[in-house]
Amino acid sequence: MFASGSAPVTSSAMTGDAVEMFASGSAPSTAVRALTGDAVQLFASGSAPTAKSDVKTGDGVEMFASGSAPTSRSTTTGDAVEMFASGSAPVTSDATTGDAVEMFASGSAPVTSDATTGDAVEMFASGSAPVTSDATTGDAVEAFASGSAPVTSEIASGDAVQSFASGS
């Protein structure tokens, strides 16, 4: 647990479970990584890493609040659950394999949001849609409300369900 700007330059968990909590601008300068096992990362009050936050294998759960998202966020294998609130979405958010669930609220959508394989579920509310939203394979469900539709939304294959409401 790091508080009050006390985080290390880098923070890594090589094996097993990793729980990392950062508060008050105390995130590492470069990256927070859990190379194997489960990873839970909680960032608050502008404390996300500068560069990126990666989970290489296993499940990844990341919660960002109050403008604390990293520049980029990737999950290369397994399931990915990402929750962003209060303008805290990263610049890019990718899930290359497995299922991807992304929930964005309060203008916090990333610039791009992609799910290259598997199922993709994207929910955007309150003007928080990304610039682009793609699901290249599998099923894609996209729900947009309150003027939150993306600039472009593409489904290359599979089933597509798109629901738009309130000028979105």
TAGIMO-V442879 format. One record per residue. N is the residue number from 1. RES is the residue in three letters. SS is DSSP state (H for helix, E for strand, L for the rest). Layout:
BEGIN
n->(N | N)
res->(RES | RES)
ss->(SS | SS)
END
This chain:
BEGIN
n->(1 | 2 | 3 | 4 | 5 | 6 | 7 | 8 | 9 | 10 | 11 | 12 | 13 | 14 | 15 | 16 | 17 | 18 | 19 | 20 | 21 | 22 | 23 | 24 | 25 | 26 | 27 | 28 | 29 | 30 | 31 | 32 | 33 | 34 | 35 | 36 | 37 | 38 | 39 | 40 | 41 | 42 | 43 | 44 | 45 | 46 | 47 | 48 | 49 | 50 | 51 | 52 | 53 | 54 | 55 | 56 | 57 | 58 | 59 | 60 | 61 | 62 | 63 | 64 | 65 | 66 | 67 | 68 | 69 | 70 | 71 | 72 | 73 | 74 | 75 | 76 | 77 | 78 | 79 | 80 | 81 | 82 | 83 | 84 | 85 | 86 | 87 | 88 | 89 | 90 | 91 | 92 | 93 | 94 | 95 | 96 | 97 | 98 | 99 | 100 | 101 | 102 | 103 | 104 | 105 | 106 | 107 | 108 | 109 | 110 | 111 | 112 | 113 | 114 | 115 | 116 | 117 | 118 | 119 | 120 | 121 | 122 | 123 | 124 | 125 | 126 | 127 | 128 | 129 | 130 | 131 | 132 | 133 | 134 | 135 | 136 | 137 | 138 | 139 | 140 | 141 | 142 | 143 | 144 | 145 | 146 | 147 | 148 | 149 | 150 | 151 | 152 | 153 | 154 | 155 | 156 | 157 | 158 | 159 | 160 | 161 | 162 | 163 | 164 | 165 | 166 | 167 | 168)
res->(MET | PHE | ALA | SER | GLY | SER | ALA | PRO | VAL | THR | SER | SER | ALA | MET | THR | GLY | ASP | ALA | VAL | GLU | MET | PHE | ALA | SER | GLY | SER | ALA | PRO | SER | THR | ALA | VAL | ARG | ALA | LEU | THR | GLY | ASP | ALA | VAL | GLN | LEU | PHE | ALA | SER | GLY | SER | ALA | PRO | THR | ALA | LYS | SER | ASP | VAL | LYS | THR | GLY | ASP | GLY | VAL | GLU | MET | PHE | ALA | SER | GLY | SER | ALA | PRO | THR | SER | ARG | SER | THR | THR | THR | GLY | ASP | ALA | VAL | GLU | MET | PHE | ALA | SER | GLY | SER | ALA | PRO | VAL | THR | SER | ASP | ALA | THR | THR | GLY | ASP | ALA | VAL | GLU | MET | PHE | ALA | SER | GLY | SER | ALA | PRO | VAL | THR | SER | ASP | ALA | THR | THR | GLY | ASP | ALA | VAL | GLU | MET | PHE | ALA | SER | GLY | SER | ALA | PRO | VAL | THR | SER | ASP | ALA | THR | THR | GLY | ASP | ALA | VAL | GLU | ALA | PHE | ALA | SER | GLY | SER | ALA | PRO | VAL | THR | SER | GLU | ILE | ALA | SER | GLY | ASP | ALA | VAL | GLN | SER | PHE | ALA | SER | GLY | SER)
ss->(L | E | L | L | L | L | L | L | L | L | E | E | E | L | L | L | L | E | E | E | E | E | L | L | L | L | L | L | L | L | E | E | E | E | L | L | L | L | E | E | E | E | E | L | L | L | L | L | L | L | L | E | E | E | E | L | L | L | L | E | E | E | E | E | L | L | L | L | L | L | L | E | E | E | E | L | L | L | L | E | E | E | E | E | L | L | L | L | L | L | L | E | E | E | E | L | L | L | L | E | E | E | E | E | L | L | L | L | L | L | L | E | E | E | E | L | L | L | L | E | E | E | E | E | L | L | L | L | L | L | L | E | E | E | E | L | L | L | L | E | E | E | E | E | L | L | L | L | L | L | L | E | E | E | E | L | L | L | L | E | E | E | E | E | L | L | L | L)
END
